[in-house]
Amino acid sequence: MLIFLHTNATAAERAELRHALAAEGARGPLGALPIGAGDVIGVDAAAISELAKNRIAHLPAVNHIIPIKTAYKLAHIAANPAGTRVKVGNVVFGSRGMPPVIAGPCSVENEEQIIEAAKAAKTSGAVMLRGGAFKPRTSPYTFQGLGPQGLRMLARAREITGLPVVTEVMEPGMVDAVAAFADMLQIGARNMQNYSLLIAAGHSGKPILLKRGPSSTLDEWLSAAEYILAAGNPNVVLCERGLRGFDNHTRNIFDVTAIPALHSLTHLPIVADPSHGTGKRSFVAPMALASAAAGADGLILEMHPRPDEAMSDADQTISPETLRDIVQKIHAMHIALGRPTEDEISDAATLPIAQEPLSYVFPE
């Protein structure tokens, strides 16, 4: 169930609620997460009697309670029906304005390459830079990334262009090191259910880009997001990047229908990755436009100044010229569909940004 707190609930009243939940056998984090206009606690209330639920509902800290049967509580749309806005630098996901475009190479190859790519991304209309310093590859013999050296190069590219950086973190022990350089942490598809990594990333306080696993259902994906939310971090952006299929004409089955489906299930923003979703350069542009039309809150695209020379994922990497064309068409389509521009969106909307990870108390 979801327990919505009064905005003026005192520390003592919150503590009383936590103790009551623990005493009744509630499972889950018993700390309040800032979502939307107020704080919310999400717990598994299966072991709590109706009489106990009624007692909890009348505690001074409690505004109201909504029963939620899904495994994910905090990620459920009922936690924030207005939708969550996640801010990364000066970029906002979930504003319902023009969908932000993240672009850059699959891998950071050298400093000259990533700076050139960052400049090209910015002049082509992208507002964030992507690039892998650590690369999980299917074969151990392919390029694995430059590691910490690549992180420093990404930071240098951000310094020169002003573009916020998103890059992947692959293991819990590396979260702090990557967070020291990145503005947003990416959890890759292969690690979607690496629960210790999800918790560590949540505790970092950084915005998280959570990619869908190659064979995961929407419920499994949202349950993975729940780990980050339950660790005290409300700044989660989901990323659709395709599912494994049996047809080899595309790299993956790019599930565009997941975008409107997720908007009916969760308040979290959804970004689309047609690069990994299709695996073919010629398919990226039409699927990027299809994603935007379906309501994606942003796009992440693999772009290299010289796509054929990319050290990884060259087949799905687009040129700066193609990126510029995609951005221009998305803006035109956004206006044609009558969707709001940034000027029409109130700056007063709540941005649930966790500057520091929250401290939660888990029941025994």
Secondary structure, DSSP 8 states (H G I E B T S, - for coil): -EEEE-TT--HHHHHHHHHHHHHTT-BS--S-EEETTEEEEE-B-TTS-HHHHHHHHTSTTEEEEE---SS-STTBGGG-TT---EEETTEEESSSSS--EEEE-SB---HHHHHHHHHHHHHTT--EEE-BSS---SSTTS----THHHHHHHHHHHHHH---EEEE--SGGGHHHHHTT-SEEEE-GGGTT-HHHHHHHHHT-S-EEEE--TT--HHHHHHHHHHHHHTT---EEEEE--B--S-TTSSSB--TTHHHHHHTTBSS-EEE-HHHHH--HHHHHHHHHHHHHTT-SEEEEEB-SSGGG-SS-GGG-B-HHHHHHHHHHHHHHHHHTT---GGGS-TTS-----SS--------
